[in-house]
Amino acid sequence: MKINTLLSVFAPKDVKFFPLLDEATSILVQSSVLLKELFSTENPERRNELCRLIKAEEVKGDKITKQTFKALNDTFLTPFDREDIHELADILDDVIDVINRCGQKVLLYSPQKLNKNSALLVDIIHKGCIEVQHAVTELQNLKKTDTQLRSHCREIKRLEEEADGIYETAIMSLFKEETSSVELIKMKEITQELEKAVNKINSTGKVIKSILVKYA
């Protein structure tokens, strides 16, 4: 029996990583769905409830990340380099964390209103999360085709570029139109956190693309 055959018999199965990564992206998308609703409601009680739900998703994400890291330690053969799986799981967790921070800043600052530009950024965050989810799913088909995966990576980058323009407009509008200095500071902080979320999503796309380049 060849060495490779022996390894495949005795080594733990590597298929566990894809369900774990899929679960992480499901949490990511659900967090973005809740964030979208948060920025569309003016009901204070519903806002509080949505922030609590986003936090609950962040806790779930932490658990999945820990499970992924444990699986890396316990598994001999992995579908990609350990460093790649670790980096991908870590950056997905980072995106979930920053989405939670966006929600927590809304809860902390309680702005009188959440403006249109912030809602546009949240919509891009949601779309970016969906693209990340599709891209991670496509990693399972990487040995067959990379066409769809490349398309998702391009869209993630395009969304980040679109968000740059919206962010600049949002900040300029705040300084031109907001008459309350307190409200200006609140919305500036929230908008900056939203931009960080978009940037983290773009960083996730870069990690996925590096895996694509390495293995396609």
RAFEN-V745128 format. One record per residue. PHI is phi in radians with two decimals (NA if undefined). Layout:
# RAFEN-V745128
phi: (PHI | PHI)
This chain:
# RAFEN-V745128
phi: (NA | -1.21 | -1.03 | -1.05 | -1.17 | -1.05 | -1.08 | -1.20 | -1.33 | -1.64 | -1.36 | -1.05 | -1.16 | -1.63 | -1.17 | -1.11 | -1.23 | -1.14 | -1.07 | -1.16 | -1.16 | -1.10 | -1.13 | -1.08 | -1.25 | -1.13 | -1.12 | -1.04 | -1.14 | -1.09 | -1.06 | -1.22 | -1.11 | -1.14 | -1.13 | -1.05 | -1.16 | -1.00 | -1.49 | -1.96 | -1.86 | -1.93 | -1.37 | -1.02 | -1.16 | -1.18 | -1.01 | -1.06 | -1.13 | -1.14 | -1.10 | -1.14 | -1.18 | -1.09 | -1.07 | -1.10 | -1.15 | -1.10 | -1.13 | -1.05 | -1.07 | -1.05 | -1.15 | -1.13 | -1.08 | -1.10 | -1.11 | -1.14 | -1.12 | -1.14 | -1.08 | -1.08 | -1.23 | -1.64 | -1.91 | -1.42 | -1.87 | -2.16 | -1.15 | -2.34 | -0.95 | -0.98 | -1.08 | -1.20 | -1.13 | -1.07 | -1.14 | -1.17 | -1.07 | -1.18 | -1.25 | -1.10 | -1.11 | -1.08 | -1.13 | -1.06 | -1.08 | -1.27 | -1.11 | -1.08 | -1.12 | -1.04 | -1.11 | -1.15 | -1.22 | -1.10 | -1.12 | -1.22 | -1.52 | 0.77 | -1.12 | -1.10 | -2.63 | -1.83 | -1.27 | -1.07 | -1.14 | -1.14 | -1.14 | -1.13 | -1.13 | -1.11 | -1.11 | -1.17 | -1.01 | -1.08 | -1.09 | -1.10 | -1.11 | -1.13 | -1.10 | -1.08 | -1.04 | -1.12 | -1.14 | -1.13 | -1.08 | -1.20 | -1.04 | -1.20 | -1.82 | -1.07 | -1.31 | -1.66 | -2.73 | -2.06 | -1.07 | -1.14 | -1.09 | -1.10 | -1.10 | -1.16 | -1.13 | -1.12 | -1.19 | -1.06 | -1.16 | -1.10 | -1.10 | -1.12 | -1.18 | -1.10 | -1.13 | -1.01 | -1.15 | -1.15 | -1.08 | -1.07 | -1.10 | -1.09 | -1.18 | -1.09 | -1.12 | -1.03 | -1.27 | -1.49 | -1.88 | -1.39 | -1.55 | -1.64 | -1.13 | -1.16 | -1.15 | -1.06 | -1.10 | -1.03 | -1.25 | -1.11 | -1.09 | -1.15 | -1.11 | -1.12 | -1.19 | -1.12 | -1.11 | -1.07 | -1.11 | -1.07 | -1.12 | -1.17 | -1.12 | -1.10 | -1.10 | -1.10 | -1.04 | -1.14 | -1.10 | -1.10 | -1.14 | -1.15 | -1.16 | -1.02 | -1.07 | -1.28 | -1.99 | -1.24)
